[in-house]
Amino acid sequence: PTHRAMSVMVATGATALMLVLPNEQRLLGHGVSTCATCDGFFFRDQDIAVVGGGDSAVEEATFLTKFASSVTIIHRRDELRASRIMQDRAFANPKIKFLWNTEVTDVLGDGTVTGMSLRNRQTNEASTLDVTGLFVAIGHRPNTDLFVGQLEMKDNGYLVTDAPSCRTNAPGVFACGDVQDDTY
């Protein structure tokens, strides 16, 4: 069917990037999460982990220390990409630990997360980490496939708006939220 309107607001959001591990999707919502503010309170007094090294990952880890006994940030490099102020907060927080040069190779657990398999990227040594939660904070992909060739996009797929307004390049079409915000 055809729908006519004087204006349209595009608010299709963005989807969290996942690690694409064998058990990740199966345990999503059962210990694997992409939203600390949504799910953090489920992990009160538990040991959990956050994967990532940017501002989002460090901010999520810092927030999660309000609930968790400990939060381990797992990062594939030997330094964070997060801003200096976010790094300083994380390094000063006694509940936050770091696993450097490490990647998650699988999530462990039958009905819920019981840990994860890890691999050190420098030594190739395999190990496990006993945690009850894994928060994936490695970025987002905007939900803009529908608009390819119709609305102007940045190279990363986010819609271009005429700041400070929400106007796109198409008359009467506006965009708001995560679909056009590649900063936050």
Disulfide bonds with the S-S distance in Angstrom:
Cys35-Cys38 2.10
